[in-house]
Amino acid sequence: MSRKKVHVVPRSNGWAVQREGAARASSVHSTKAEAVQAGRAAAQSSGPGQLLIHGQDGKIQTEHTYGSDPYPPKG
């Protein structure tokens, strides 16, 4: 089972929360703190999840993991 990844990314009108592979953002916020809070809730609610927080330059600054770690795999 892999982790569901949620990204907090900069946008021209604020900060967006977007699930990896999604065409559209789940939500857009005026501040990074609000977006991180929404992203954290989304990552925690999706079972094993991972929150990746990007900086203004688009590079990943921080990542947090939630749920039980599937590594090492059984067997």
N, CA, C and O atoms as a GROMACS GRO file, in nm:
protein
  300
    1MET      N    1   0.084  -0.117   0.000
    1MET     CA    2   0.000   0.000   0.000
    1MET      C    3   0.090   0.124   0.000
    1MET      O    4   0.182   0.134   0.080
    2SER      N    5   0.062   0.214  -0.087
    2SER     CA    6   0.144   0.335  -0.092
    2SER      C    7   0.071   0.451  -0.024
    2SER      O    8  -0.050   0.448  -0.006
    3ARG      N    9   0.147   0.548   0.012
    3ARG     CA   10   0.090   0.666   0.078
    3ARG      C   11   0.024   0.757  -0.025
    3ARG      O   12   0.072   0.770  -0.137
    4LYS      N   13  -0.086   0.820   0.016
    4LYS     CA   14  -0.151   0.921  -0.066
    4LYS      C   15  -0.077   1.052  -0.042
    4LYS      O   16  -0.063   1.094   0.073
    5LYS      N   17  -0.030   1.115  -0.148
    5LYS     CA   18   0.050   1.237  -0.132
    5LYS      C   19  -0.036   1.360  -0.156
    5LYS      O   20  -0.114   1.367  -0.252
    6VAL      N   21  -0.020   1.457  -0.067
    6VAL     CA   22  -0.091   1.585  -0.075
    6VAL      C   23   0.016   1.694  -0.077
    6VAL      O   24   0.105   1.696   0.007
    7HIS      N   25   0.006   1.784  -0.175
    7HIS     CA   26   0.105   1.891  -0.191
    7HIS      C   27   0.045   2.026  -0.154
    7HIS      O   28  -0.072   2.053  -0.185
    8VAL      N   29   0.123   2.111  -0.089
    8VAL     CA   30   0.089   2.252  -0.067
    8VAL      C   31   0.183   2.329  -0.160
    8VAL      O   32   0.305   2.328  -0.141
    9VAL      N   33   0.125   2.396  -0.260
    9VAL     CA   34   0.205   2.461  -0.362
    9VAL      C   35   0.166   2.608  -0.378
    9VAL      O   36   0.050   2.644  -0.355
   10PRO      N   37   0.262   2.692  -0.417
   10PRO     CA   38   0.231   2.834  -0.437
   10PRO      C   39   0.151   2.854  -0.566
   10PRO      O   40   0.172   2.784  -0.665
   11ARG      N   41   0.062   2.950  -0.563
   11ARG     CA   42  -0.016   2.990  -0.680
   11ARG      C   43  -0.009   3.142  -0.690
   11ARG      O   44   0.031   3.209  -0.594
   12SER      N   45  -0.048   3.196  -0.802
   12SER     CA   46  -0.045   3.341  -0.818
   12SER      C   47  -0.145   3.410  -0.724
   12SER      O   48  -0.126   3.526  -0.687
   13ASN      N   49  -0.251   3.338  -0.685
   13ASN     CA   50  -0.353   3.398  -0.598
   13ASN      C   51  -0.348   3.344  -0.455
   13ASN      O   52  -0.445   3.360  -0.380
   14GLY      N   53  -0.239   3.280  -0.415
   14GLY     CA   54  -0.226   3.227  -0.280
   14GLY      C   55  -0.156   3.094  -0.278
   14GLY      O   56  -0.056   3.074  -0.348
   15TRP      N   57  -0.207   3.001  -0.197
   15TRP     CA   58  -0.148   2.868  -0.182
   15TRP      C   59  -0.255   2.764  -0.206
   15TRP      O   60  -0.369   2.779  -0.161
   16ALA      N   61  -0.219   2.657  -0.276
   16ALA     CA   62  -0.315   2.553  -0.311
   16ALA      C   63  -0.280   2.422  -0.243
   16ALA      O   64  -0.164   2.391  -0.219
   17VAL      N   65  -0.384   2.345  -0.213
   17VAL     CA   66  -0.370   2.209  -0.163
   17VAL      C   67  -0.414   2.118  -0.277
   17VAL      O   68  -0.526   2.130  -0.327
   18GLN      N   69  -0.324   2.029  -0.318
   18GLN     CA   70  -0.353   1.945  -0.434
   18GLN      C   71  -0.305   1.803  -0.411
   18GLN      O   72  -0.190   1.781  -0.373
   19ARG      N   73  -0.394   1.707  -0.433
   19ARG     CA   74  -0.356   1.566  -0.423
   19ARG      C   75  -0.272   1.530  -0.545
   19ARG      O   76  -0.298   1.579  -0.655
   20GLU      N   77  -0.172   1.447  -0.526
   20GLU     CA   78  -0.084   1.407  -0.636
   20GLU      C   79  -0.166   1.336  -0.743
   20GLU      O   80  -0.243   1.244  -0.714
   21GLY      N   81  -0.147   1.378  -0.866
   21GLY     CA   82  -0.217   1.319  -0.979
   21GLY      C   83  -0.348   1.388  -1.013
   21GLY      O   84  -0.406   1.359  -1.118
   22ALA      N   85  -0.397   1.477  -0.927
   22ALA     CA   86  -0.523   1.547  -0.952
   22ALA      C   87  -0.501   1.661  -1.050
   22ALA      O   88  -0.397   1.727  -1.047
   23ALA      N   89  -0.599   1.685  -1.135
   23ALA     CA   90  -0.589   1.793  -1.232
   23ALA      C   91  -0.615   1.930  -1.168
   23ALA      O   92  -0.562   2.031  -1.213
   24ARG      N   93  -0.697   1.932  -1.064
   24ARG     CA   94  -0.733   2.058  -0.999
   24ARG      C   95  -0.694   2.055  -0.852
   24ARG      O   96  -0.678   1.949  -0.791
   25ALA      N   97  -0.680   2.173  -0.796
   25ALA     CA   98  -0.650   2.186  -0.654
   25ALA      C   99  -0.773   2.152  -0.572
   25ALA      O  100  -0.886   2.181  -0.613
   26SER      N  101  -0.753   2.091  -0.456
   26SER     CA  102  -0.863   2.062  -0.365
   26SER      C  103  -0.916   2.192  -0.304
   26SER      O  104  -1.036   2.208  -0.285
   27SER      N  105  -0.824   2.283  -0.272
   27SER     CA  106  -0.862   2.412  -0.215
   27SER      C  107  -0.750   2.512  -0.237
   27SER      O  108  -0.634   2.475  -0.257
   28VAL      N  109  -0.785   2.641  -0.233
   28VAL     CA  110  -0.688   2.751  -0.246
   28VAL      C  111  -0.705   2.842  -0.126
   28VAL      O  112  -0.818   2.874  -0.087
   29HIS      N  113  -0.593   2.884  -0.067
   29HIS     CA  114  -0.595   2.965   0.055
   29HIS      C  115  -0.510   3.089   0.037
   29HIS      O  116  -0.418   3.092  -0.045
   30SER      N  117  -0.541   3.193   0.115
   30SER     CA  118  -0.467   3.318   0.102
   30SER      C  119  -0.331   3.312   0.171
   30SER      O  120  -0.239   3.384   0.132
   31THR      N  121  -0.317   3.226   0.272
   31THR     CA  122  -0.188   3.215   0.341
   31THR      C  123  -0.136   3.071   0.335
   31THR      O  124  -0.213   2.976   0.320
   32LYS      N  125  -0.006   3.058   0.348
   32LYS     CA  126   0.056   2.926   0.347
   32LYS      C  127   0.013   2.846   0.471
   32LYS      O  128  -0.010   2.726   0.462
   33ALA      N  129   0.002   2.913   0.585
   33ALA     CA  130  -0.038   2.845   0.708
   33ALA      C  131  -0.176   2.782   0.696
   33ALA      O  132  -0.197   2.669   0.742
   34GLU      N  133  -0.270   2.852   0.635
   34GLU     CA  134  -0.404   2.798   0.614
   34GLU      C  135  -0.399   2.677   0.522
   34GLU      O  136  -0.467   2.577   0.546
   35ALA      N  137  -0.318   2.684   0.418
   35ALA     CA  138  -0.306   2.574   0.322
   35ALA      C  139  -0.241   2.453   0.388
   35ALA      O  140  -0.282   2.340   0.362
   36VAL      N  141  -0.140   2.475   0.472
   36VAL     CA  142  -0.074   2.364   0.542
   36VAL      C  143  -0.173   2.295   0.635
   36VAL      O  144  -0.174   2.172   0.644
   37GLN      N  145  -0.254   2.372   0.704
   37GLN     CA  146  -0.354   2.315   0.795
   37GLN      C  147  -0.454   2.229   0.717
   37GLN      O  148  -0.487   2.118   0.761
   38ALA      N  149  -0.503   2.278   0.603
   38ALA     CA  150  -0.596   2.202   0.521
   38ALA      C  151  -0.529   2.079   0.461
   38ALA      O  152  -0.589   1.972   0.453
   39GLY      N  153  -0.404   2.094   0.418
   39GLY     CA  154  -0.330   1.982   0.362
   39GLY      C  155  -0.303   1.874   0.464
   39GLY      O  156  -0.309   1.755   0.432
   40ARG      N  157  -0.274   1.914   0.587
   40ARG     CA  158  -0.250   1.818   0.694
   40ARG      C  159  -0.376   1.735   0.719
   40ARG      O  160  -0.370   1.613   0.734
   41ALA      N  161  -0.490   1.802   0.724
   41ALA     CA  162  -0.616   1.731   0.746
   41ALA      C  163  -0.644   1.633   0.631
   41ALA      O  164  -0.691   1.522   0.655
   42ALA      N  165  -0.616   1.675   0.508
   42ALA     CA  166  -0.638   1.588   0.392
   42ALA      C  167  -0.545   1.468   0.395
   42ALA      O  168  -0.587   1.356   0.364
   43ALA      N  169  -0.420   1.488   0.432
   43ALA     CA  170  -0.323   1.377   0.436
   43ALA      C  171  -0.356   1.279   0.548
   43ALA      O  172  -0.338   1.158   0.530
   44GLN      N  173  -0.404   1.327   0.660
   44GLN     CA  174  -0.436   1.240   0.772
   44GLN      C  175  -0.564   1.161   0.747
   44GLN      O  176  -0.577   1.049   0.796
   45SER      N  177  -0.657   1.217   0.672
   45SER     CA  178  -0.785   1.150   0.650
   45SER      C  179  -0.779   1.044   0.541
   45SER      O  180  -0.875   0.968   0.525
   46SER      N  181  -0.672   1.038   0.466
   46SER     CA  182  -0.666   0.946   0.352
   46SER      C  183  -0.593   0.815   0.384
   46SER      O  184  -0.536   0.753   0.295
   47GLY      N  185  -0.595   0.774   0.510
   47GLY     CA  186  -0.521   0.654   0.548
   47GLY      C  187  -0.374   0.689   0.560
   47GLY      O  188  -0.341   0.798   0.606
   48PRO      N  189  -0.284   0.599   0.518
   48PRO     CA  190  -0.144   0.639   0.519
   48PRO      C  191  -0.125   0.755   0.421
   48PRO      O  192  -0.148   0.740   0.301
   49GLY      N  193  -0.084   0.870   0.471
   49GLY     CA  194  -0.072   0.988   0.385
   49GLY      C  195   0.060   1.059   0.405
   49GLY      O  196   0.132   1.036   0.503
   50GLN      N  197   0.091   1.144   0.310
   50GLN     CA  198   0.214   1.223   0.316
   50GLN      C  199   0.183   1.364   0.271
   50GLN      O  200   0.120   1.385   0.168
   51LEU      N  201   0.227   1.462   0.349
   51LEU     CA  202   0.209   1.603   0.318
   51LEU      C  203   0.343   1.658   0.273
   51LEU      O  204   0.442   1.650   0.346
   52LEU      N  205   0.346   1.715   0.152
   52LEU     CA  206   0.469   1.775   0.098
   52LEU      C  207   0.444   1.925   0.084
   52LEU      O  208   0.356   1.968   0.010
   53ILE      N  209   0.522   2.004   0.158
   53ILE     CA  210   0.506   2.149   0.160
   53ILE      C  211   0.614   2.212   0.075
   53ILE      O  212   0.734   2.195   0.102
   54HIS      N  213   0.573   2.284  -0.028
   54HIS     CA  214   0.666   2.348  -0.121
   54HIS      C  215   0.688   2.493  -0.079
   54HIS      O  216   0.603   2.554  -0.014
   55GLY      N  217   0.802   2.547  -0.116
   55GLY     CA  218   0.832   2.687  -0.092
   55GLY      C  219   0.785   2.773  -0.209
   55GLY      O  220   0.731   2.721  -0.306
   56GLN      N  221   0.806   2.902  -0.199
   56GLN     CA  222   0.766   2.995  -0.304
   56GLN      C  223   0.835   2.963  -0.436
   56GLN      O  224   0.781   2.992  -0.543
   57ASP      N  225   0.954   2.902  -0.430
   57ASP     CA  226   1.028   2.865  -0.551
   57ASP      C  227   0.981   2.733  -0.611
   57ASP      O  228   1.029   2.694  -0.717
   58GLY      N  229   0.887   2.664  -0.543
   58GLY     CA  230   0.834   2.538  -0.594
   58GLY      C  231   0.905   2.413  -0.544
   58GLY      O  232   0.858   2.302  -0.566
   59LYS      N  233   1.019   2.430  -0.479
   59LYS     CA  234   1.094   2.316  -0.427
   59LYS      C  235   1.033   2.268  -0.295
   59LYS      O  236   0.979   2.349  -0.218
   60ILE      N  237   1.042   2.139  -0.269
   60ILE     CA  238   0.989   2.083  -0.146
   60ILE      C  239   1.074   2.130  -0.028
   60ILE      O  240   1.196   2.113  -0.027
   61GLN      N  241   1.008   2.190   0.071
   61GLN     CA  242   1.077   2.238   0.191
   61GLN      C  243   1.068   2.136   0.304
   61GLN      O  244   1.166   2.108   0.372
   62THR      N  245   0.948   2.081   0.323
   62THR     CA  246   0.921   1.992   0.435
   62THR      C  247   0.826   1.883   0.392
   62THR      O  248   0.743   1.904   0.303
   63GLU      N  249   0.837   1.767   0.454
   63GLU     CA  250   0.738   1.663   0.432
   63GLU      C  251   0.706   1.595   0.564
   63GLU      O  252   0.792   1.578   0.650
   64HIS      N  253   0.580   1.556   0.579
   64HIS     CA  254   0.532   1.490   0.699
   64HIS      C  255   0.457   1.364   0.656
   64HIS      O  256   0.387   1.366   0.554
   65THR      N  257   0.472   1.256   0.731
   65THR     CA  258   0.400   1.134   0.701
   65THR      C  259   0.303   1.103   0.814
   65THR      O  260   0.330   1.132   0.930
   66TYR      N  261   0.188   1.044   0.778
   66TYR     CA  262   0.082   1.012   0.873
   66TYR      C  263   0.038   0.868   0.848
   66TYR      O  264   0.038   0.819   0.735
   67GLY      N  265  -0.001   0.802   0.956
   67GLY     CA  266  -0.047   0.664   0.946
   67GLY      C  267   0.066   0.567   0.967
   67GLY      O  268   0.182   0.607   0.980
   68SER      N  269   0.032   0.438   0.969
   68SER     CA  270   0.134   0.337   0.992
   68SER      C  271   0.225   0.326   0.871
   68SER      O  272   0.180   0.339   0.757
   69ASP      N  273   0.349   0.301   0.896
   69ASP     CA  274   0.449   0.292   0.789
   69ASP      C  275   0.443   0.156   0.722
   69ASP      O  276   0.462   0.055   0.790
   70PRO      N  277   0.417   0.150   0.592
   70PRO     CA  278   0.407   0.020   0.524
   70PRO      C  279   0.542  -0.045   0.501
   70PRO      O  280   0.547  -0.157   0.450
   71TYR      N  281   0.653   0.020   0.538
   71TYR     CA  282   0.785  -0.036   0.517
   71TYR      C  283   0.841  -0.082   0.650
   71TYR      O  284   0.827  -0.004   0.745
   72PRO      N  285   0.901  -0.192   0.670
   72PRO     CA  286   0.930  -0.292   0.569
   72PRO      C  287   0.806  -0.376   0.538
   72PRO      O  288   0.725  -0.401   0.627
   73PRO      N  289   0.792  -0.417   0.415
   73PRO     CA  290   0.675  -0.497   0.378
   73PRO      C  291   0.679  -0.635   0.444
   73PRO      O  292   0.786  -0.685   0.478
   74LYS      N  293   0.563  -0.694   0.463
   74LYS     CA  294   0.555  -0.827   0.521
   74LYS      C  295   0.610  -0.929   0.423
   74LYS      O  296   0.598  -0.912   0.302
   75GLY      N  297   0.670  -1.036   0.476
   75GLY     CA  298   0.714  -1.146   0.391
   75GLY      C  299   0.857  -1.144   0.367
   75GLY      O  300   0.910  -1.230   0.296
   0.00000   0.00000   0.00000
